[in-house]
Amino acid sequence: MSTSHAPVPGLVIAIDGPSGSGKSSTSRGVASQLGLRYLDTGAMFRAITWWMLDHGVDVHDAGAVAVSAGEPQVVSGTDPAAPSITVDGVDVSVAIRSDEVNAAVSPVSAVPEVRARLLELQRQVIGEGGIVVEGRDIGSVVAPDADVKVFLTADPAARAARRALEEGGSDVAATEASLLARDAIDSTRKTAPLVQADGAVQLDTTGYTLAEVVDQVVALAQAVGNPR
């Protein structure tokens, strides 16, 4: 992997893509190399989902989720070396990766009031830039004027293998089925569906190492230079 580069003030890099495409690892690697902050918007949706489950809200009742969407106080740390997330002051960085949250995050994320609430928070964190932001609608909705937009993809089997490894050896076939189901929900929801944003560069990460993918995104950022 390339060595670190001088920070680029004001730069906003948007990295979108489906689960298991390498968004988190790539985004953190790029942010570290370029001296930028990092925001995992998916963790924010998971945090809201965790709160709903913890407070007994029926996650399949969109009306109930909408009513409660403004209650949890979500704070995201932006250090790419040690990203953190808290809800009402409680560290939930481990809890939001549970099977229960995995199963509930899609219906919660599809509720417009949840997306509107988190969109506001995400744009507050982005602020004047100097950040790599990952998610499913960053280039299309959250930061459509981002200086660099990347859409990561990968073969479903490769994505499933990566995610299963992350989860400590989960069943790959079951993981692939789960990812494909999540893709279908995310791609067809009415509010901010998973799409490749206009102007985004698509990178298929299947045949590349993480270091190679990071280097490709860093090269795109360096080509932009200092835009602000």
N, C-alpha and C positions, 0 to 999 in steps of 0.2 A: 504494500500500500504506500501511496505517496506520503511525503512528510507534510507537516502542518504548514498552512499558508497564512499570510496576514489576513486579519478580519476584513471583510468588505462591508463598510457601514451602509445600513439601509437595505441590504439585499434581502429579498424574500424568495425562498425556494419552496415550491409546492410539490409534494410527492404523494400521488394518489395510486390506488390499485386495490385489488381484492386481497382477502386474507391469505397469508402465506406467500405473498409475492416478494417479500423482503423489505417492505416499507420501513419498519422500525429500525432494523440493523443498518440499512442503507442511510436512512435519515440521520441517525446518531453518528454514523461514520463521517458523513459529509459535514455535519455541524461541527464535529471535533476538528476535522482538517481545516475548515475555513474559519474557525474561531467564532461560530455563530451559536445562538440559542436554539433550542429544540422544543417542539410542541407535538405531543401525541394526542390528536383529537379523539382517536378511538378510545383512549383511556378515559376521556371525559364522559363519553357516552356510557362506558362500562361503570363509571363511578355513579352516574345518575341511576343506572339500572340496579346497581348494588343497593343504593339508598331505597329505591322502590321496594325491592325484595325485603330489605331489613325493616321497612315500615309497614309491611303487609299489604302493599298496593298490588292489585291484580294487574300484572304487566300486559295482559291480553285485553284489558279494558282501556281503550285509548282515551276515553273520557276521564277516567280516574287518574291515569298517568298525566294527562294534560293539566288537570286541576292541581296536581302536586309538583309540577315541573319547576316552579319557581322557588321551592322550599330549600332543597339541599344547597349548601355553600361549597362549591367545588374550586379548589386551588391547585393549579398545575405548576410544578417546578420545571425549569427550562434548562437545567444543566444536562447536556447530552451524556456526560459520564455517569450521572446518577439522577435520572429523571424521577420525580416524585409526584404523588397526587394524594390530596386529602379531601375528605368530605366532612364538613362540620368539625374540622380540626383533627379528624381521625385518619391516620395513614391507612389507605386501602389498596396500596400498590400490589399486594399479594392477593387480597380478597377478591379483587375485580377479575382475576384470572380463573376463578372457580368454574366448575362445570355448570353450576346453577346460573351464574351470570352469562356464561357462553350461550346458554339456551334461551336466555331472556333478552339479550341486548338488541336483537333485530327488531322485535315488536316495539320496544321502547324507543329505539332510534328512529322509527318510522313516524312517530307522533310529531306533528308540526310544531307544537308548543315546546317540545324538548329541543328540537333543532334550532328554533328561534332563540331560546334561552342560551344555548351553548354557542350559537353563532356570535352573539353579542360578546360572550366571554372570550371566544377565540380571537375575535378582532381586537379586543382590548389587549390581549397578550401579544399579538403581532405588532401592534402599535406602530412605531416608526421603522420597523423592520429589523434586520440583523438576525434572521431566524430561518430555520428549516421546519416546515410544518407538514405533517403527514396525516393522511386520512383517506376519505373516499369522495369528498366533494370540495377539496381545497382549491384546486385550480378552476373549478366550475362555479363555485358559490362563495366560499369563504374568502378567498383572495384571488379573484379573477384577474387582477392586475399584477400578479406575482411576476418577478423578473425572470424566473426560471420555472417552468412547469414540466413535470415528469410523470408519466403514467407507467408504472411497473406491472408487468405481467409475468406469468410463468406457467408451464404445463401443470395441470391439476395434480398429477401424480407427484411432481416435484414439490409443489406447494404443500401437499398433504404430508409428505415425508419430512419436510422442514418443521411443520407445525407439530407433528407427532414427536419429533425429537425435542422440540422446545417444551413439550408437555410431559417429558420423561418417559417416552416409549409407548405412547398411546397407539391403539390399533390404527394402522395407516389407512386401510379401506374405509373404516368408519369415519376417520378424520376427513378423508376425501369427500365422502358423501355429505358430511356436515358443512364443509367448505362450499361445495356446489349449491347446497340448499341456501346457505347464507348469500352467495352470489346472486341467486335468483331473486331473493327478497330485496337485496340492496339495489339491484339493477332495475327493478320494476316498481319500486315505491314511488308515490306521487311527488313527495317532497325530497329534493336534492338526491336523485338517484345516482348510483355509481356509474359514471361515464368518463370517457377520456375528454378532458377539457380542450376547447379550441386553443391551438398553439402549443399543446403539450407534445413533448417528445416521448414516444413509446419505447420502452426498453424491456425486451424479453430476457429475464434473468436466468432462465433455465440452464443455459450452458456456461454461465459465468460464476466465478467465485465472488464472494462478497466484496473483496478488495477491488476486483475488476469493475464491479457495478459502481462502487463508491467513486472510483477514479473517473468513470465516465460522467457521472453527475458533477463532480468537481470541475471537470473540463468544460462542461456546459456553463457552469457558474463563472469560471474564469473568462470564458468568451464574452460574457455579458459585461464583466468589469464592474465598475462602480457606477450604478445607474442613477443615484440620487444625490 
